[in-house]
Amino acid sequence: MKSLNLIVVSTFRSTIDAQIARGVLDEEGIESMIRSDNAGGMYPPISGAELLVRPEDTEKAHAALRRRHRRSDG
């Protein structure tokens, strides 16, 4: 998946949180990738981690993440 023309659907404080959300999208069949500035893995992300999807998957991704958030709150 190339990062060209991808949409940020959510930003997380850590790559671990982003990986959990990516797992939610994987379960829904939504291809995604995580982008973070961590100096090649040498340091924690400087500005958090972004979860990106194709533009055509944006709405489905938002819905999946909302459902997951509601389940974790209840």
Rosetta blueprint (number, residue, H / E / L):
1 M L
2 K L
3 S L
4 L L
5 N L
6 L L
7 I E
8 V E
9 V E
10 S E
11 T E
12 F E
13 R L
14 S L
15 T H
16 I H
17 D H
18 A H
19 Q H
20 I H
21 A H
22 R H
23 G H
24 V H
25 L H
26 D H
27 E H
28 E L
29 G L
30 I L
31 E L
32 S E
33 M E
34 I E
35 R E
36 S E
37 D L
38 N L
39 A H
40 G H
41 G H
42 M L
43 Y L
44 P L
45 P L
46 I L
47 S L
48 G L
49 A E
50 E E
51 L E
52 L E
53 V E
54 R L
55 P H
56 E H
57 D H
58 T H
59 E H
60 K H
61 A H
62 H H
63 A H
64 A H
65 L H
66 R H
67 R H
68 R H
69 H H
70 R H
71 R H
72 S H
73 D H
74 G L
